[in-house]
Amino acid sequence: MFIELKDKSIKRLSPVKAIKAKCLDCSGASKKEVRECIIQDCPLYPFRLGKNPNRKLKKNSVSTTEKKSIGKVEHKAVLETSLFEK
C-alpha cells in the first residue's frame, strides 16, 4: 500500500502499517476508536495497533521497558561511583 504525504510525495508502507492506516480510515481517523474497536471478527483486528501478533520475540531480546529500567540502574550506578571516588 502507498500513502500520499502532505508534500505530495508518495511513501510505501509495510503491510502492518498499511493495516493500521486502514483501521484508522475505518474508525474515522480516531486512534481511540482503533484501540477500542468492537469488530473482533474483522481479519485485520489483531493487527490494528500496528503490531504483528504472530511475530515472536527473540529469546535473548530485551523489551523496551526492561531497557529503560536497565538504563536507569546503570546511570544511577555511574552517578554513585563517581560521587564516591572523589
N, C-alpha and C positions, 0 to 999 in steps of 0.2 A: 504494500500500500504506500502511496505517496501522499504527502501533505504540502499544501502551499503555505509558505510563511508570509509574514506581513510585508517583507521586502520583495515579494513576488518570486522568490526563489523556491525551488521545489526540493524537498528532503524525503529520502526514503526511510520508512520506519521498519523496525524489527517486527516480526509477527506479534509478539506480546504487546509492544507499544501500539501497534495498529489495532489490536483488540481493545486496549484501554481507550484509544481515541474513539472507536465505535461505541463503546459503553458510555463515554461522555456525550457523544452525539445522541444516543438513545435516551439519556437521562436529562436532556436539556442543558448540557454543559455544567451540571452540578456535581461536584466531587462528592458531596454528601449523599446525593441520590445514588451514585455509583456504589459507595460503601454500603448503603442501606438497601440495595437492590433486593426486591422480593421475587424476582423471576428466577427461581433456583433451577428450573428445568431448561433454562437457556444454555446452549452448549458453550457459550463464552463466559458463563458465570464464574467458574473457578479462576479465570484469567483476568477478571475485570479490574483488579487492582494493579495490574502491570507486572505481576509475578507469575512464573510458571510453577504450578503446584507439583508437577511431575519431576522437576529438577531436584536432584538430591545434593545436599551439601557434601563436600569432600570430607573425608574422615579427619584430616588434620586442620580443617578450616576453623577460623575463629569468627564468631558473629560480631556485628558492629558494636553491640552493647558490651561484649567482652573486651573488644579492642579499646573502647573508651575507658572502661574501668581499669584495664591494664596500664593504659597511658597515664591515668591519674595516679595510680600507685607508683609507677616508675618516676613520674615527675615529682611526687611527694618525697620519694626516697632520695632523689638527687638533691632536692632542696635541703633535706635533713642532713645529709652527709656534708654538703657544702657549708652548712651553718656550724657543724661540729668540728670541721677541720681548721677553722680559724682560731 
